[in-house]
Amino acid sequence: MTNGRGPDSCIDAVGMEAHGSGAMAEIIDAAKSATRMDKQLNHPYVLQQIIKCCRKGGTLSVPGVYAGYADAIPIGAFMNKGLTMKSGQTHMHRYMQPLLDKIIEGDIDTAAIITHKLALEDAPHGYDIFQGKKDGCIKVVMTP
């Protein structure tokens, strides 16, 4: 689609909750866990990937949440490509009602992302399967 240039803009909407895959990522994560560094250093997997794939002069948007320190960011690629990074918390209060209205009106169908519906008292189980990426969990809706 981009003739090998990469996308004009990339978004890291996940942040420190992302998990890498592949032998090297797994080895690095195991080493961090063994030395307890995983509690101090975030895993910027998505940020690493968007820096690598965005086109030269492109823009990175990072509403994903990071806290503390992140390691292994390819700063050389970021600088040499002349990328622009924009970050900050999403303005949830501005977008919540218009998005809810679109869901109610049927303009947005959330069925594709809701994988589990649970009672509120099952919240601990919901958090467990979501965090552990168990049972194909993408989004849990809880009903009081």
C-alpha positions, 0 to 999 in steps of 0.5 A: 500500500505504501510502496515500501515507504511505510505509513505516514502515521502510526499509533501506539494505543497500547503502551506498557501493557503490550507483550512482544513475541519471538525468541529475542523478546522472550529471552529479554523478558525472562532476563528482566523478570529474573533480575526484577527489572521488569517492575522498573522498565516498561516494555515498549514493544509497540513503540519500537515497531512503529518507529521501525515501520513509519515512513521518513518524516512521519508522525507517531501518536502515543496515547498508550500509557507508559509509567516509569522508564522504557528501555530499548527504544530505537532512538537512532532510527527515530532521529535519522528518520526525522519522526515527530512524536505526539503523546498524552492521555486521550481526551476521554471526556470529549469523545465518550458521549459522541461515541456512545451515541454512535453505538446506540444509533448503530453507526458503530458495531462493537460486537466484533471486539466484545468477546466476553460478557460477565456479571459484575461479581465475576470481575476478578475472573474478567481481569484475569482472562483479559490480562493473561490474554486467555480464552481469546479475550479482547474486551469484557463487558460487565453487567451490574 
